[in-house]
Amino acid sequence: MSMHPTSIVAISVSALALATLAPTGCGGSQPPAAAPASSASSAASVASAEPQGPCLPTSVKDATLAHVEPTTAGLLVCYGGRDQANIPCLTVDPGTGQPSASSTWTRPAGEPGKHRGVYAAPSDRKTTYTVASTAADLTVCKANTAECRKVKPEYAAQAGVGFAEDYKTKDADKSKSLTRQYHAAASDDGKRLFVLDVEPVKPGDRANWNVYGDTFDIDSGKRAAHVPLIGNGGTSNSLTDPGALWQLVWLGDRVWMASFDAKDTTSEQELLDPVGGSLLDLGAPSFFVPEGGLWVAGLAGTNGDLVKLVEPKSLSNVAKVTLPSSTIAADPTRGLLRAVRRPDGKVWVAYANPPGTVVIDTSSVDSTQPVTLPICKQ
């Protein structure tokens, strides 16, 4: 994941080049049956001569998801190692969930092997309004225009906190080089600005902080809300580590807050009511789809994967779907869950170990049934 994410209004999935093969199955064509010696042996020979349908090679049993992409024929799901160039794939039918064709996908040169999932970070969205920060003020501009407003908080930005930098350093020269700017995000309507007010517990204490969430009216520049997040009754989990990378995004009337550790391997994510101060802990989802009436989060784990449905208005978990898959314990950061939002509003989730897909219909969750993808016979 890029350490410098951008924000979006509509999430999209990148189209990557595919090398499509004829849907003859992973096992290739079958040899013709020998002439039967009896009716019984004839039936057995005919059965063995039937070609396999589209299937994945046995190597995918311990492989992670390498690529997921919607196509006109359904959903393309590919499984393979991070160092593997040509990845085996199946196209999954949107109606039945069954595979309709086998193919391969060529990993583009330079693509990172580590994946969090298509919707792991809402901060990958394109933004309607951009926010530029100095150490003393913020400038909010409508994207690609000169239409800007300036907001000046009553407090100065802190250096280093929330930028994955060595905030504990005592070296004066190093301290001066740390990032000194605000963490802030503008709402999609351009009316509100959310800013983290980071305050040391004691003057000069670079290890302990109180953090507040401030909502400003952009036109007037006045602060409309001030809620505690860390210290003084604050309960945020995503902002507890001042040495992590903090991220903020407005999602409707909610603010998504996340922190990623210095190695970009784990994350904590939350949804915040920026006025009332209520929080919903999302954990560390492999993907998060904040669209529609119910938002969808996928959480991978060595004891089993699951998909949660989140109601953003009440900030509550309303349902969960247990998957038959689980994260590979030897490498839990590989991101075994991916999601694609379909044109009909349903969310299509692909998983690994074992490979399969499931369509999440937020209007009728009880009918959700995962479909395991076939692995070629030896």
Number of C-alpha atoms within 10 A of each C-alpha: 15 7 13 9 14 15 20 19 16 12 18 14 13 10 10 12 10 13 9 12 13 10 17 17 22 23 17 13 12 12 10 11 14 11 10 13 8 9 9 9 13 15 12 13 16 14 11 14 15 13 15 16 19 26 25 25 18 14 13 21 15 14 20 26 27 26 22 27 18 19 12 8 12 19 24 24 30 28 30 23 17 18 10 13 14 17 21 23 30 28 25 25 16 18 8 9 21 19 25 19 22 24 25 19 24 16 21 11 7 6 9 11 13 16 23 20 26 24 26 24 24 27 21 21 17 17 21 17 23 21 20 15 18 14 14 16 17 22 15 23 19 18 14 9 8 8 10 16 16 17 20 16 18 11 13 17 22 20 20 24 29 25 24 22 18 17 20 15 14 10 8 8 9 11 17 11 10 18 19 19 20 26 22 23 26 27 21 20 11 18 14 21 24 24 22 21 24 23 20 14 14 11 7 8 11 19 15 17 20 18 23 21 24 20 23 22 16 21 14 11 16 14 19 13 16 19 21 18 25 21 15 11 9 17 17 23 20 27 27 19 18 25 21 25 24 23 24 23 26 27 19 14 14 20 21 25 24 25 27 25 18 15 9 17 15 15 18 20 25 22 26 23 19 22 15 10 18 17 23 21 18 23 16 21 26 28 27 26 22 21 16 12 14 20 17 28 24 30 23 25 18 13 10 15 21 18 23 21 22 25 18 22 12 12 17 15 17 11 15 16 18 15 23 17 23 21 24 21 10 8 10 15 18 23 27 30 32 27 28 24 21 14 7 7 14 16 20 19 25 26 30 29 20 19 25 21 24 20 23 25 16 19 10 8 14 12 9 14 15 19 19 20 21 18 20 16 11 6
